[in-house]
Amino acid sequence: MPVTAYVLIQTEVGKAAQVASQVAVIEGVTQAHDVTGPYDVILQAKADTVDDLGQMIVSRVQMIEGITRTLTCPVVNL
């Protein structure tokens, strides 16, 4: 069963739009939006497994310049 998660991203000041456009093209990212509030960008991602999701976040998303912090929130079906 595929894993879906929302990733909340904090960026350096003035970098939200640039980060959102860069994460949007990562394979597995289905949506990316600039937002206001404590986080600057929210993305939705899908992967085959939790390990694949973690690998995508660590090796692709967190490597983008301007990102200062991420919080990954996996979707659960209760």
LINKACOR-V404343 format. One line per field, one symbol per residue. ss: DSSP state (2 for helix, 1 for strand, 0 for the rest). phi: phi as a letter, one per 40 degrees, with the letter a starting at -180 (. if undefined). burial: # if it has 16 or more other ideal C-beta (glycine too) atoms within 10 Angstrom, else .. Layout:
ss = ???
phi = ???
burial = ???
This chain:
ss = 001111111110000222222222000011111100000011111110022222222222200000111111110000
phi = .cbbabbcbbbcdgbdcccdccccccdhccaabcbbhcbbbbbbbbacbccccdcccccbccccchcbabbcbccbbc
burial = ..###.#####...##.###.##..#.##..#.#....#####.###.....#..##..##..#.##..#.#......
